[in-house]
Amino acid sequence: MLAAAMNPCPFVAFFSTKPKLKLTIKRPEKYPKGYPIKPKTFGEKLRKHRMDLGLFQKDVAKFIGVSTDTITYWEKGRTEPSKKNIVKIKEFLKLRGKS
């Protein structure tokens, strides 16, 4: 009876302690719009590598020596690169981002 008189709410002592559990919820990583998570085609692989490096289509086009539209067509699977461009594409795919 004496404890109840000192503490007007008997539940305060119960809830004032910190919980022993530590709950960690990982939220899914957000990818940029159009990012291919599991690339299957050549174009998807090209797009994924470009986005991993943080480059724009115009940067890749300048490196390979083609137009921006050509990069778009390759990434969307509308056309395939010619033999002369495949060498430059291989060089581009060997590039690694600054880590």
C-alpha positions as CSV (number, residue, x, y, z in Angstrom):
1,M,0.0,0.0,0.0
2,L,2.9,2.3,0.7
3,A,4.4,1.8,-2.8
4,A,1.0,2.7,-4.4
5,A,0.8,5.9,-2.4
6,M,4.3,7.0,-3.6
7,N,3.8,6.2,-7.3
8,P,0.4,7.3,-8.5
9,C,0.6,5.1,-11.6
10,P,2.0,1.6,-11.0
11,F,2.8,1.0,-14.7
12,V,5.3,3.9,-15.0
13,A,8.1,1.8,-13.5
14,F,7.4,-1.0,-15.9
15,F,7.4,1.1,-19.1
16,S,10.2,3.5,-18.1
17,T,12.9,0.9,-18.6
18,K,14.5,0.4,-22.0
19,P,13.6,-2.8,-23.8
20,K,16.2,-5.6,-24.0
21,L,15.4,-6.3,-27.7
22,K,17.0,-4.6,-30.5
23,L,14.9,-4.7,-33.7
24,T,16.6,-3.8,-37.0
25,I,14.5,-3.6,-40.1
26,K,16.4,-3.3,-43.4
27,R,14.4,-1.6,-46.0
28,P,15.0,-2.5,-49.6
29,E,17.7,-0.6,-51.5
30,K,16.3,1.9,-53.9
31,Y,17.5,1.7,-57.4
32,P,17.4,4.5,-60.0
33,K,14.5,4.5,-62.4
34,G,15.2,2.1,-65.2
35,Y,18.0,0.2,-63.4
36,P,18.1,-3.4,-64.5
37,I,18.5,-5.5,-61.3
38,K,19.1,-8.8,-63.1
39,P,20.3,-7.9,-66.6
40,K,19.8,-10.6,-69.3
41,T,20.3,-8.9,-72.6
42,F,23.3,-7.1,-73.9
43,G,21.4,-3.8,-73.7
44,E,20.5,-4.3,-70.1
45,K,24.1,-5.2,-69.2
46,L,25.3,-2.1,-70.9
47,R,22.7,0.1,-69.1
48,K,23.5,-1.5,-65.7
49,H,27.3,-0.9,-66.2
50,R,26.7,2.7,-67.3
51,M,24.5,3.4,-64.3
52,D,26.9,1.7,-61.9
53,L,29.6,4.1,-63.1
54,G,27.2,7.0,-62.8
55,L,27.5,8.0,-66.4
56,F,25.0,9.4,-68.8
57,Q,24.3,8.0,-72.3
58,K,26.0,10.9,-73.8
59,D,29.2,10.1,-71.9
60,V,29.2,6.5,-73.1
61,A,28.4,7.6,-76.7
62,K,31.3,10.0,-76.6
63,F,33.6,7.2,-75.3
64,I,32.5,4.7,-78.0
65,G,32.2,7.3,-80.8
66,V,28.5,7.0,-81.6
67,S,25.4,9.1,-81.1
68,T,23.3,9.1,-78.0
69,D,20.4,7.6,-79.9
70,T,22.6,4.6,-80.8
71,I,23.2,4.0,-77.1
72,T,19.5,4.2,-76.4
73,Y,18.7,1.7,-79.2
74,W,21.3,-0.7,-77.9
75,E,20.0,-0.4,-74.3
76,K,16.4,-1.0,-75.4
77,G,17.3,-3.9,-77.7
78,R,16.2,-2.2,-80.9
79,T,19.5,-2.6,-82.7
80,E,22.7,-4.5,-82.1
81,P,26.2,-2.9,-82.3
82,S,28.4,-3.4,-85.4
83,K,31.6,-5.3,-85.2
84,K,33.7,-2.1,-85.1
85,N,31.8,-0.8,-82.1
86,I,32.1,-4.1,-80.2
87,V,35.8,-3.4,-79.5
88,K,35.1,0.0,-78.0
89,I,32.2,-1.5,-76.0
90,K,34.5,-4.1,-74.5
91,E,36.9,-1.4,-73.5
92,F,34.0,0.5,-71.8
93,L,32.8,-2.6,-70.0
94,K,36.3,-3.1,-68.5
95,L,36.1,0.3,-66.9
96,R,35.5,0.3,-63.1
97,G,34.0,3.0,-61.0
98,K,36.1,5.0,-58.5
99,S,35.7,3.2,-55.2
